[in-house]
């Protein structure tokens, strides 16, 4: 992901448990924060009542969270699953793994 303005990735305590370590995901309309215990919340960007500036690059889909090599694999798997519904419904887990390997 592109570098964001200073302060965007500042860690703040989870309001439910006080844990500071959290995942910070910039979405289109707000920032999603989730602590390592799984408590998630949304915060608006600055200008909409929040304190974090909106970054230039936001997450629009799962593939935006992945590194390039993992993104290519993810998109390949999505293409196969989208065009072959029988593969989704009938292939067992080992069959699916063997297909991709």
N, C-alpha and C positions, 0 to 999 in steps of 0.2 A: 504494500500500500504506500502511497505517496506520503512524504513527510507532512505533518500537520503543523499548524501554528503552535507556538509554545503554550503549554498549559492544557492542551486538549487531552493528553493522556495522563493528567494528574490523577493520582489515586485518591479517592475519598472513601471514608468508611461506609460499609453497608448499613443502611438505616435499621435493618432487622437484627443483625448479629454483631455488627461492629468490625468485621473482618475488612482489612484494607485491600488485600489482594483481589483483583477482579479483572474480568475480561471486558474490554471496552470496544464496542463495534459502532462505527459511525454509519447510521442509516440515512435515508433521504430526508425524513421529517424530524428525527430526533436521534439521540445517542442511546444505545442500549448498553446497560451495565449489568453484569452478573458476577456475584462474588463466587469464590471457590466452593461455597456450600450450596450454590444453586439458586440463591435469591436474586431474581431479576427485576429490573426496573428501567423505565424510560425517563430521560431528562431532555427537555427542550434545548435547542441551541440558543446561544446569546442572540438577542434580538427578538426571541419568542419567550423570554422569561427565564432562560437558563444562563449558565455561566461559561459554557464551553463554546469556542468558536466553531462554526461549521467548516470542516475540511474541504479541500478541493475535490477529493475522491471519496465517495461513499460506497457502502456495500449494497448492491442491488440484488445479489443472489449468492448462493453458496459458493459458486466458483470464484467470486471476488475475494474470498477468504483464503484461497489456496495458492501455493507457489505454482509456477508455470508447469512443471512436470506433473504435479498432482491435478492441476486444472485440466490438462489434456486427457488424463486418465478418467477423471470424473465426467467430462463432456462425452468421451467415447462410450462410457457405460450408459449414460443417459440416452444417447442416440440408439444404442442397441435395445435398451428397455422400451423406448418409445415406439420403435417400429415392430417389435415382436412381443405382443401381449401373451402369446402362448409360452414364451420363454419365462416371462414373469410368473405365470400361473402354474406351469407344470414342471419346470426344471427344479430338481432338488438343489440344495446349497452346493454340494460337491460338483454337480453338473454345471452350475453357473460359474463356479471358480475355475473349473477345467476349461470352459468356453473362453474365458478371458485370459487364461494363461496359455 
